[in-house]
Amino acid sequence: MYLSDPMESVIVPVYNAESTLRRCADSILEQSYPDLELILVDDGTKDDCPRIMAEYAAKDARIRQVHKANGGLSSARNAG
């Protein structure tokens, strides 16, 4: 029995990063690996990141969003 390659998940903690979030997401989504999932974790950001995340998720089914209260980098990674 042949098993396909496992899906790779890329977890990106997001906190007040609206100036770089699009560039980050675009870079990940442009990778040649075919079975990729991008998990964007909003760690209680106070800028426009949740709207940007929703915009990207609406355009690409490989994107998952997680929204949580601010808990720091490790907490955001664990939530992802």
Steps between C-alpha positions, in 0.01 A plus 500: 500500500636840400454789739509851364731758650364642822360849504745758628360768730668837532394684816543877500433691822358841410523803727496858370658395170273660241799652319658158437214248519416503128865455399539214751184318386582548131849360550368188672218443250739533203705200613506209259402239761152387389344391829540805719275654764556848642369560852487868592461552875372842603649547847275788602646740247387861522544592134331395173641146491168320561353663188808412296487142627132471404574645155769237437293214642209593270731474198693182588356184658844403633482779758361447850440779750519483876401800714592514868572743780860615524710240674841533339694318233502153657128519575429598140712215364324252728160627387605441141 
